[in-house]
Amino acid sequence: MKVVYFLVAILALTSSLVSAYDPSPLQDFCVAAKEKDGVFVNGKFCKDPKLVKAEDFFRHVEPGKTDNPVGSNVTQVFVDQLPGLNTLGIALARIDFAPKGLNAPHTHPRGTEILIVLEGTLYVGFVTSNQDGNRLFTKVLNKGDVFVFPIGLIHFQLNVGYGNAVAIAGLSSQNQELSLLQMLCLKLIRLFLLRFSPKLSRWTRL
Ligand SMILES: *[C@@H]1O[C@H](CO)[C@@H](O)[C@H](O)[C@H]1NC(C)=O
């Protein structure tokens, strides 16, 4: 738990550096196309609407394997996995956790995240920007509980139950990438922790 606090505190320094909303679409849909000869709108090229089919709006998701050092697995349903949600400003992720599995502190600069726990018990939290003194809000969530992580703020989820846990996250952006600066900070923190506290490596692999 202390490691989580530590990471949250340091990552707070990089929070809210990049924050923007996805713009509203100007057409019914703009299914992301791989081809480069489409019409560029905002994000990906659009597939010719005449060639769009139901499959473009469909995706099947299986549980992610959690037998890795962090004990968690985020299965993304972003625009790269579901072309039909291009320009719609929304995305989804399924997060599987082994016991003690951690979805390490991170932000989605463009997206708010709303999470529902389908199974297990999660300790979740986010830290506010320094305008608000970097306050940490945390809560233990059980099956059926819903929690929201406001746009751009650093947040995490840790499985504190005895069994596995599963949660579904809805995101208000089709792009959920971390900023380069945050990636760099996460890597530095990881190196630091691996160097000074090898026993904690389970919690810090990114
Ligand atoms: C997450 O789960 C998928 C599907 O089981 C698997 O292919 C992938 O390697 C897993 N990722 C990690 C980091 O364990």
The ligand as a Tripos MOL2 file, in Angstrom:
@<TRIPOS>MOLECULE
LIG
   14    14     1     0     0
SMALL
NO_CHARGES

@<TRIPOS>ATOM
      1 C1         -3.2080  -10.1540  -21.1170 C.3       1 LIG1
      2 O1         -4.1010  -11.1590  -21.5310 O.3       1 LIG1
      3 C2         -3.9760  -11.4910  -22.9070 C.3       1 LIG1
      4 C3         -5.0850  -12.4690  -23.2370 C.3       1 LIG1
      5 O2         -5.0710  -13.5750  -22.3940 O.3       1 LIG1
      6 C4         -2.5960  -12.0340  -23.1710 C.3       1 LIG1
      7 O3         -2.4600  -12.3470  -24.5330 O.3       1 LIG1
      8 C5         -1.5580  -11.0180  -22.7600 C.3       1 LIG1
      9 O4         -0.2600  -11.5260  -22.9050 O.3       1 LIG1
     10 C6         -1.7860  -10.5870  -21.3170 C.3       1 LIG1
     11 N1         -0.8780   -9.4970  -20.9950 N.am      1 LIG1
     12 C7         -0.0810   -9.5330  -19.9170 C.2       1 LIG1
     13 C8          0.7640   -8.3370  -19.6890 C.3       1 LIG1
     14 O5         -0.0640  -10.4840  -19.1520 O.2       1 LIG1
@<TRIPOS>BOND
     1     1     2 1
     2     1    10 1
     3     2     3 1
     4     3     4 1
     5     3     6 1
     6     4     5 1
     7     6     7 1
     8     6     8 1
     9     8     9 1
    10     8    10 1
    11    10    11 1
    12    11    12 1
    13    12    13 1
    14    12    14 2
@<TRIPOS>SUBSTRUCTURE
     1 LIG1         1 GROUP 0 **** ****
